[in-house]
Amino acid sequence: MAEFSPSGPPYPLGTNDSVFQTQREAMQENQVGDATQNIEGSEAESSTVSELINMPPVKVGIKLAPYNPTSSEAIEIAIGLLDITEGDIVFDLGCGDGRFLVQACEQHSSIKAFGVEYDNDLCIRANENVTASNLSSQVTIMHNNVLDVDISEATVLFIYLVPEGILKLKDVLLCALERGVRIVTYVFSIPGITPVNTVLYKKSVKIYLYKREEPTNPIKKSA
Ligand SMILES: C[S@@+](CC[C@H](N)C(=O)[O-])C[C@H]1O[C@@H](n2cnc3c(N)ncnc32)[C@H](O)[C@@H]1O
């Protein structure tokens, strides 16, 4: 991928941003990743033992989606739907190179943003992008499995994972919605939950907003 540039398209729009052709195709890439992949791999064979011992695990946990970056246009729509405001705590669960968090923080200087990414190489890229954008005080990138991360402080979630991945988070997402967290999922919806808004991006890509519906006409109890 071309170098990240927050001001311009960092990749050819319409190619990298394409929807996974089918869910099956996306999941075909699914595999368990851990440090042993590296130790057994050809790359590792040329490493010294001490290098291997000191190496962080390349991938933490199971793959809940392949890497496919979201375009800045789509991120703009997601930010609008999420109605991000001062003091929000924003998480991108599977943050890739951190572009969603960078774009959100460039527009909202008082929010805090956290990216969770299981692939160490992408974490490094995300940290480089955060540093290049002078957002290190606002954005934290965590090399972790989204299934193992505490998101109880989050007020906003952005998720671009495949349905099986989202399904594994469903209980956590339901609790988050209960707490009043706003959630946007990109391309894939949360199975079994009706979004409050759906935006069609390009011809067939959908962006889904979930949030707790407040009663519009609360019934007052008579004394
Ligand atoms: C479709 S990409 C979306 C990237 C980024 N959110 C964006 O919109 O540009 C999904 C990301 O989730 C990451 N991922 C997959 N499984 C994960 C897991 N178990 N924990 C954390 N990240 C994961 C992938 O490495 C990839 O970067």
PDBQT file of the ligand as one rigid body, heavy atoms in Angstrom, charges set to zero:
ROOT
HETATM    1  C1  LIG A 301     -11.289  -4.971   7.311  1.00  0.00    +0.000 C 
HETATM    2  S1  LIG A 301      -9.859  -4.477   8.223  1.00  0.00    +0.000 S 
HETATM    3  C2  LIG A 301     -10.363  -2.870   8.829  1.00  0.00    +0.000 C 
HETATM    4  C3  LIG A 301      -9.198  -1.983   9.193  1.00  0.00    +0.000 C 
HETATM    5  C4  LIG A 301      -9.577  -0.594   9.702  1.00  0.00    +0.000 C 
HETATM    6  N1  LIG A 301     -10.554  -0.667  10.763  1.00  0.00    +0.000 N 
HETATM    7  C5  LIG A 301     -10.143   0.249   8.594  1.00  0.00    +0.000 C 
HETATM    8  O1  LIG A 301     -11.361   0.451   8.591  1.00  0.00    +0.000 OA
HETATM    9  O2  LIG A 301      -9.376   0.707   7.734  1.00  0.00    +0.000 OA
HETATM   10  C6  LIG A 301     -10.010  -5.516   9.695  1.00  0.00    +0.000 C 
HETATM   11  C7  LIG A 301      -8.835  -5.398  10.621  1.00  0.00    +0.000 C 
HETATM   12  O3  LIG A 301      -9.075  -6.196  11.761  1.00  0.00    +0.000 OA
HETATM   13  C8  LIG A 301      -7.849  -6.810  12.147  1.00  0.00    +0.000 C 
HETATM   14  N2  LIG A 301      -8.194  -8.004  12.946  1.00  0.00    +0.000 N 
HETATM   15  C9  LIG A 301      -8.642  -9.200  12.532  1.00  0.00    +0.000 A 
HETATM   16  N3  LIG A 301      -8.852 -10.024  13.563  1.00  0.00    +0.000 NA
HETATM   17  C10 LIG A 301      -8.548  -9.336  14.682  1.00  0.00    +0.000 A 
HETATM   18  C11 LIG A 301      -8.569  -9.657  16.074  1.00  0.00    +0.000 A 
HETATM   19  N4  LIG A 301      -8.940 -10.855  16.539  1.00  0.00    +0.000 N 
HETATM   20  N5  LIG A 301      -8.204  -8.691  16.951  1.00  0.00    +0.000 NA
HETATM   21  C12 LIG A 301      -7.793  -7.468  16.506  1.00  0.00    +0.000 A 
HETATM   22  N6  LIG A 301      -7.743  -7.121  15.201  1.00  0.00    +0.000 NA
HETATM   23  C13 LIG A 301      -8.123  -8.031  14.288  1.00  0.00    +0.000 A 
HETATM   24  C14 LIG A 301      -7.180  -7.113  10.823  1.00  0.00    +0.000 C 
HETATM   25  O4  LIG A 301      -5.800  -7.337  10.962  1.00  0.00    +0.000 OA
HETATM   26  C15 LIG A 301      -7.512  -5.850  10.031  1.00  0.00    +0.000 C 
HETATM   27  O5  LIG A 301      -6.552  -4.863  10.220  1.00  0.00    +0.000 OA
ENDROOT
TORSDOF 0
